[in-house]
Amino acid sequence: MESNDTSTSLQSIGGKENKVNTIIYFRTAFSITGITDTLYSLETRYQSLAMKIKLADTTLNMSSEVIIKPDTPSMIMARIVNKPFIVTITSGGKVRSIKNLDKLIAGAFSDFPSIDSIKKKKVTDQFVEAFGEGAVKGLLEMGIAVLPAKPITKYDRWMLNSMIFSPASAQVHTSYQLVDQTPDFYFIRGEGTITSEKASKPGDLNGMPATYDLNGSLLNEIKIDQKTGWIIEIKLKQLIEENIEILDNPKIPGGMTVPMMFTTDMTINGKQ
């Protein structure tokens, strides 16, 4: 499975806008190692990882495939690829568990003791968010957990509820429709809304208490192999508008509100 994720975040502080463009790429291999009742165990390995971050006047490139004079992030990525972790999914496409991936990512940083501990934790968290268990779970369920439990026919509609955890925890309500069916694949279109959990407790933002109020929309198109139930292709567009409320604290007495906007375009190819 190959994934390309292009996102843009726009942050406004004191009338000044800060824009960050991020491209995240990875290629993953799956192998079925066991079947128990309705559960499938998949030995999974990243085959390639890459990330590009473009700031106002700086561009950072990192890749597991950099061989000549690799930078530290690229060397960390190289220590993550080709290492196994286990994904367990149900016959309905729900991810039951993912084992060892977050630990594998954190372990890759242990080979670099010279990195400052505070910086190491921050970068580790960023890697886990981009490539960790939550990211893999979301991508898989986006494609193979969308079919309803009951039989459907062409043009039928159904609703599914799910969660996202980045940029903050939020509920996703999506209306799906089977818009086409061929001997080879199902073609499904989904339109959804994204709303933050109102009862969420304040989180930690660089050592400061903060709450997140976000709303958004998404549109995805999914092709699923009719014989295997596996992903052929996913195309996703997502828009999120968010207000980060930094609460009163010694660093920012009285707190402040930081408006942000996120746009995402993602393409996933299940067959290589």
DRENDO-1510 file (C-alpha; in Angstrom, 1 decimal, always signed):
<recs>
REC; n; res; u; v; w
REC; 1; MET; +0.0; +0.0; +0.0 .
REC; 2; GLU; +1.3; +3.4; -1.0 .
REC; 3; SER; +0.1; +6.7; +0.6 .
REC; 4; ASN; +0.7; +10.3; -0.4 .
REC; 5; ASP; -0.6; +13.0; +2.0 .
REC; 6; THR; -0.3; +16.7; +1.1 .
REC; 7; SER; -1.5; +19.1; +3.8 .
REC; 8; THR; -1.3; +22.8; +4.5 .
REC; 9; SER; -1.8; +24.5; +7.9 .
REC; 10; LEU; -2.4; +28.2; +8.2 .
REC; 11; GLN; -2.0; +29.8; +11.6 .
REC; 12; SER; -2.9; +33.4; +12.6 .
REC; 13; ILE; -1.2; +35.1; +15.6 .
REC; 14; GLY; -1.5; +38.8; +16.2 .
REC; 15; GLY; -2.5; +39.4; +12.6 .
REC; 16; LYS; +0.5; +37.5; +11.2 .
REC; 17; GLU; -0.1; +34.4; +9.2 .
REC; 18; ASN; +2.2; +31.4; +9.4 .
REC; 19; LYS; +1.9; +28.8; +6.6 .
REC; 20; VAL; +3.3; +25.2; +6.7 .
REC; 21; ASN; +3.1; +22.8; +3.8 .
REC; 22; THR; +3.7; +19.1; +4.6 .
REC; 23; ILE; +4.0; +16.1; +2.3 .
REC; 24; ILE; +4.1; +12.6; +4.0 .
REC; 25; TYR; +4.8; +9.5; +1.9 .
REC; 26; PHE; +5.0; +5.9; +2.8 .
REC; 27; ARG; +4.9; +2.5; +1.2 .
REC; 28; THR; +3.8; -0.5; +3.3 .
REC; 29; ALA; +3.8; -4.3; +2.8 .
REC; 30; PHE; +1.3; -6.6; +4.4 .
REC; 31; SER; +1.4; -10.4; +4.8 .
REC; 32; ILE; -1.3; -12.6; +6.3 .
REC; 33; THR; +0.3; -14.7; +9.1 .
REC; 34; GLY; -2.8; -16.1; +10.8 .
REC; 35; ILE; -6.6; -16.4; +10.7 .
REC; 36; THR; -8.7; -17.0; +13.8 .
REC; 37; ASP; -12.5; -17.0; +13.4 .
REC; 38; THR; -13.1; -13.5; +12.0 .
REC; 39; LEU; -9.7; -12.0; +12.9 .
REC; 40; TYR; -6.8; -11.7; +10.5 .
REC; 41; SER; -3.2; -11.1; +11.7 .
REC; 42; LEU; -1.0; -9.2; +9.2 .
REC; 43; GLU; +2.7; -8.9; +9.5 .
REC; 44; THR; +3.3; -5.4; +8.3 .
REC; 45; ARG; +6.5; -3.5; +7.4 .
REC; 46; TYR; +7.2; +0.0; +6.2 .
REC; 47; GLN; +9.2; -0.3; +3.0 .
REC; 48; SER; +9.8; +3.4; +2.5 .
REC; 49; LEU; +9.2; +6.6; +4.5 .
REC; 50; ALA; +9.6; +10.3; +3.5 .
REC; 51; MET; +8.5; +13.7; +4.7 .
REC; 52; LYS; +8.9; +17.2; +3.3 .
REC; 53; ILE; +8.1; +20.3; +5.4 .
REC; 54; LYS; +8.1; +23.7; +3.8 .
REC; 55; LEU; +8.1; +26.8; +6.0 .
REC; 56; ALA; +8.3; +30.5; +5.1 .
REC; 57; ASP; +12.0; +30.4; +4.3 .
REC; 58; THR; +13.0; +26.8; +5.0 .
REC; 59; THR; +12.4; +23.4; +3.4 .
REC; 60; LEU; +13.2; +20.2; +5.2 .
REC; 61; ASN; +13.5; +16.9; +3.3 .
REC; 62; MET; +13.9; +13.6; +4.9 .
REC; 63; SER; +13.7; +10.0; +3.5 .
REC; 64; SER; +14.5; +6.5; +4.6 .
REC; 65; GLU; +16.2; +6.1; +1.1 .
REC; 66; VAL; +18.8; +8.8; +1.5 .
REC; 67; ILE; +22.1; +6.9; +1.4 .
REC; 68; ILE; +24.8; +9.6; +0.8 .
REC; 69; LYS; +25.3; +11.9; +3.8 .
REC; 70; PRO; +21.9; +11.3; +5.4 .
REC; 71; ASP; +20.5; +13.8; +7.9 .
REC; 72; THR; +19.5; +12.6; +11.3 .
REC; 73; PRO; +15.7; +12.3; +10.6 .
REC; 74; SER; +16.5; +10.3; +7.5 .
REC; 75; MET; +18.7; +8.0; +9.5 .
REC; 76; ILE; +15.9; +7.5; +12.0 .
REC; 77; MET; +13.5; +6.7; +9.2 .
REC; 78; ALA; +15.9; +4.1; +7.8 .
REC; 79; ARG; +15.9; +2.4; +11.2 .
REC; 80; ILE; +12.1; +2.2; +11.1 .
REC; 81; VAL; +11.7; +0.6; +7.6 .
REC; 82; ASN; +11.8; -3.2; +7.1 .
REC; 83; LYS; +11.0; -3.8; +10.8 .
REC; 84; PRO; +7.8; -5.9; +11.4 .
REC; 85; PHE; +4.8; -4.9; +13.4 .
REC; 86; ILE; +1.5; -6.7; +13.7 .
REC; 87; VAL; -1.9; -5.5; +12.6 .
REC; 88; THR; -5.0; -7.4; +13.6 .
REC; 89; ILE; -8.2; -6.7; +11.6 .
REC; 90; THR; -11.7; -8.1; +11.6 .
REC; 91; SER; -13.4; -9.5; +8.5 .
REC; 92; GLY; -15.5; -6.3; +8.5 .
REC; 93; GLY; -12.3; -4.2; +8.2 .
REC; 94; LYS; -12.1; -2.8; +11.7 .
REC; 95; VAL; -8.6; -2.6; +13.2 .
REC; 96; ARG; -8.6; -4.6; +16.4 .
REC; 97; SER; -5.0; -3.8; +17.4 .
REC; 98; ILE; -1.6; -2.7; +16.2 .
REC; 99; LYS; +1.4; -4.0; +18.1 .
REC; 100; ASN; +4.9; -2.7; +18.4 .
REC; 101; LEU; +4.8; +0.2; +15.9 .
REC; 102; ASP; +4.9; +3.1; +18.3 .
REC; 103; LYS; +7.5; +1.3; +20.3 .
REC; 104; LEU; +9.5; +0.6; +17.1 .
REC; 105; ILE; +9.4; +4.3; +16.2 .
REC; 106; ALA; +10.5; +5.4; +19.7 .
REC; 107; GLY; +13.2; +2.8; +19.7 .
REC; 108; ALA; +14.7; +4.2; +16.5 .
REC; 109; PHE; +15.4; +7.4; +18.4 .
REC; 110; SER; +17.4; +5.6; +21.1 .
REC; 111; ASP; +20.3; +5.2; +18.7 .
REC; 112; PHE; +20.8; +9.0; +18.9 .
REC; 113; PRO; +21.7; +9.8; +22.5 .
REC; 114; SER; +23.1; +13.2; +21.5 .
REC; 115; ILE; +19.7; +14.6; +20.7 .
REC; 116; ASP; +18.4; +16.8; +23.5 .
REC; 117; SER; +15.7; +14.9; +25.5 .
REC; 118; ILE; +13.0; +17.6; +25.2 .
REC; 119; LYS; +13.6; +17.9; +21.4 .
REC; 120; LYS; +13.7; +14.1; +21.1 .
REC; 121; LYS; +10.3; +13.7; +22.7 .
REC; 122; LYS; +8.8; +16.4; +20.5 .
REC; 123; VAL; +10.2; +14.8; +17.3 .
REC; 124; THR; +9.3; +11.3; +18.4 .
REC; 125; ASP; +5.7; +12.5; +19.0 .
REC; 126; GLN; +5.6; +14.0; +15.5 .
REC; 127; PHE; +6.9; +10.7; +13.9 .
REC; 128; VAL; +4.3; +8.7; +15.9 .
REC; 129; GLU; +1.5; +11.1; +14.7 .
REC; 130; ALA; +2.6; +10.8; +11.1 .
REC; 131; PHE; +3.6; +7.1; +10.9 .
REC; 132; GLY; +2.4; +5.5; +14.1 .
REC; 133; GLU; -0.4; +3.1; +15.1 .
REC; 134; GLY; -3.1; +5.8; +15.0 .
REC; 135; ALA; -2.1; +6.8; +11.5 .
REC; 136; VAL; -2.1; +3.2; +10.2 .
REC; 137; LYS; -5.4; +2.4; +11.8 .
REC; 138; GLY; -7.1; +5.5; +10.3 .
REC; 139; LEU; -5.8; +4.8; +6.8 .
REC; 140; LEU; -6.9; +1.1; +6.8 .
REC; 141; GLU; -10.3; +1.8; +8.3 .
REC; 142; MET; -10.9; +4.6; +5.9 .
REC; 143; GLY; -10.8; +2.1; +3.0 .
REC; 144; ILE; -11.9; -1.3; +4.3 .
REC; 145; ALA; -14.2; -0.5; +7.2 .
REC; 146; VAL; -16.7; +1.6; +5.2 .
REC; 147; LEU; -19.0; -1.2; +3.9 .
REC; 148; PRO; -22.2; -1.7; +6.0 .
REC; 149; ALA; -23.0; -5.0; +7.8 .
REC; 150; LYS; -26.1; -5.6; +5.7 .
REC; 151; PRO; -26.2; -6.3; +2.0 .
REC; 152; ILE; -26.5; -3.2; -0.3 .
REC; 153; THR; -27.2; -2.5; -3.9 .
REC; 154; LYS; -26.1; +0.2; -6.3 .
REC; 155; TYR; -27.0; +3.8; -5.1 .
REC; 156; ASP; -27.8; +2.7; -1.6 .
REC; 157; ARG; -26.7; +5.1; +1.2 .
REC; 158; TRP; -25.6; +4.5; +4.8 .
REC; 159; MET; -24.1; +6.5; +7.7 .
REC; 160; LEU; -20.9; +5.7; +9.6 .
REC; 161; ASN; -19.4; +7.5; +12.7 .
REC; 162; SER; -15.7; +7.5; +13.4 .
REC; 163; MET; -13.0; +9.5; +15.1 .
REC; 164; ILE; -9.9; +11.4; +14.1 .
REC; 165; PHE; -7.2; +12.4; +16.5 .
REC; 166; SER; -5.2; +15.0; +14.6 .
REC; 167; PRO; -5.0; +17.9; +14.8 .
REC; 168; ALA; -7.3; +17.2; +17.8 .
REC; 169; SER; -9.9; +14.6; +18.8 .
REC; 170; ALA; -13.0; +15.0; +16.8 .
REC; 171; GLN; -16.1; +13.1; +15.7 .
REC; 172; VAL; -16.6; +12.3; +12.0 .
REC; 173; HIS; -20.1; +11.7; +10.6 .
REC; 174; THR; -20.0; +10.4; +7.0 .
REC; 175; SER; -22.7; +9.6; +4.5 .
REC; 176; TYR; -21.6; +6.9; +2.0 .
REC; 177; GLN; -23.1; +5.8; -1.3 .
REC; 178; LEU; -22.3; +2.8; -3.5 .
REC; 179; VAL; -22.2; +4.8; -6.8 .
REC; 180; ASP; -20.9; +2.0; -9.0 .
REC; 181; GLN; -20.2; -1.7; -9.0 .
REC; 182; THR; -18.2; -3.7; -11.6 .
REC; 183; PRO; -17.1; -7.4; -11.6 .
REC; 184; ASP; -13.8; -6.1; -10.2 .
REC; 185; PHE; -14.5; -3.4; -7.7 .
REC; 186; TYR; -17.0; -1.4; -5.6 .
REC; 187; PHE; -16.9; +2.4; -6.1 .
REC; 188; ILE; -18.0; +4.3; -3.0 .
REC; 189; ARG; -18.3; +8.1; -2.4 .
REC; 190; GLY; -18.5; +9.6; +1.1 .
REC; 191; GLU; -19.3; +13.1; +2.3 .
REC; 192; GLY; -18.8; +13.9; +6.0 .
REC; 193; THR; -18.7; +16.5; +8.7 .
REC; 194; ILE; -16.0; +16.9; +11.4 .
REC; 195; THR; -16.8; +18.3; +14.8 .
REC; 196; SER; -14.7; +18.5; +18.0 .
REC; 197; GLU; -15.7; +16.7; +21.2 .
REC; 198; LYS; -17.3; +19.4; +23.3 .
REC; 199; ALA; -16.5; +17.5; +26.6 .
REC; 200; SER; -12.8; +17.1; +25.9 .
REC; 201; LYS; -10.5; +18.1; +28.7 .
REC; 202; PRO; -7.8; +20.6; +28.2 .
REC; 203; GLY; -4.7; +19.2; +26.6 .
REC; 204; ASP; -1.1; +20.2; +26.8 .
REC; 205; LEU; +0.4; +22.5; +24.2 .
REC; 206; ASN; +4.1; +23.2; +24.7 .
REC; 207; GLY; +3.5; +23.0; +28.5 .
REC; 208; MET; +0.4; +25.2; +28.4 .
REC; 209; PRO; -3.3; +24.1; +28.9 .
REC; 210; ALA; -5.3; +24.4; +25.8 .
REC; 211; THR; -8.7; +23.4; +24.3 .
REC; 212; TYR; -9.6; +22.8; +20.7 .
REC; 213; ASP; -12.8; +23.8; +18.9 .
REC; 214; LEU; -12.8; +22.6; +15.3 .
REC; 215; ASN; -15.3; +22.0; +12.5 .
REC; 216; GLY; -14.7; +20.7; +9.0 .
REC; 217; SER; -15.8; +18.7; +6.0 .
REC; 218; LEU; -14.4; +15.8; +4.0 .
REC; 219; LEU; -15.0; +14.1; +0.6 .
REC; 220; ASN; -13.6; +10.7; -0.2 .
REC; 221; GLU; -13.8; +8.3; -3.1 .
REC; 222; ILE; -13.0; +4.7; -2.5 .
REC; 223; LYS; -12.4; +1.7; -4.8 .
REC; 224; ILE; -12.5; -1.7; -3.0 .
REC; 225; ASP; -11.6; -5.0; -4.7 .
REC; 226; GLN; -14.8; -7.0; -4.9 .
REC; 227; LYS; -13.1; -10.4; -4.5 .
REC; 228; THR; -10.6; -9.6; -1.7 .
REC; 229; GLY; -12.2; -6.7; +0.1 .
REC; 230; TRP; -8.9; -4.9; +0.0 .
REC; 231; ILE; -8.2; -1.2; -0.9 .
REC; 232; ILE; -7.6; -0.5; -4.6 .
REC; 233; GLU; -7.6; +3.3; -4.3 .
REC; 234; ILE; -8.7; +6.1; -1.9 .
REC; 235; LYS; -8.9; +9.8; -2.7 .
REC; 236; LEU; -9.6; +12.1; +0.2 .
REC; 237; LYS; -10.1; +15.9; +0.5 .
REC; 238; GLN; -10.4; +17.4; +3.9 .
REC; 239; LEU; -10.9; +20.9; +5.3 .
REC; 240; ILE; -10.7; +21.8; +9.0 .
REC; 241; GLU; -11.1; +25.2; +10.7 .
REC; 242; GLU; -9.9; +25.3; +14.3 .
REC; 243; ASN; -9.6; +27.7; +17.2 .
REC; 244; ILE; -7.0; +26.8; +19.8 .
REC; 245; GLU; -7.9; +28.3; +23.1 .
REC; 246; ILE; -4.7; +28.6; +25.2 .
REC; 247; LEU; -5.9; +29.0; +28.8 .
REC; 248; ASP; -4.6; +31.3; +31.4 .
REC; 249; ASN; -1.0; +30.2; +32.4 .
REC; 250; PRO; +2.3; +31.8; +33.6 .
REC; 251; LYS; +3.6; +31.8; +30.0 .
REC; 252; ILE; +0.6; +33.6; +28.6 .
REC; 253; PRO; -1.4; +35.4; +31.4 .
REC; 254; GLY; -5.0; +35.7; +30.4 .
REC; 255; GLY; -4.6; +33.1; +27.6 .
REC; 256; MET; -5.2; +33.7; +23.9 .
REC; 257; THR; -7.0; +32.3; +20.9 .
REC; 258; VAL; -5.1; +31.0; +17.9 .
REC; 259; PRO; -7.2; +30.5; +14.7 .
REC; 260; MET; -6.0; +27.8; +12.3 .
REC; 261; MET; -7.0; +26.2; +9.1 .
REC; 262; PHE; -5.9; +22.7; +7.7 .
REC; 263; THR; -6.4; +21.4; +4.2 .
REC; 264; THR; -5.5; +17.8; +3.2 .
REC; 265; ASP; -5.3; +16.0; -0.1 .
REC; 266; MET; -4.6; +12.3; +0.2 .
REC; 267; THR; -4.2; +9.5; -2.3 .
REC; 268; ILE; -3.8; +5.8; -1.3 .
REC; 269; ASN; -3.0; +3.0; -3.7 .
REC; 270; GLY; -3.6; -0.4; -2.3 .
REC; 271; LYS; -2.0; -2.4; -5.1 .
REC; 272; GLN; +1.5; -2.0; -6.3 .
</recs>
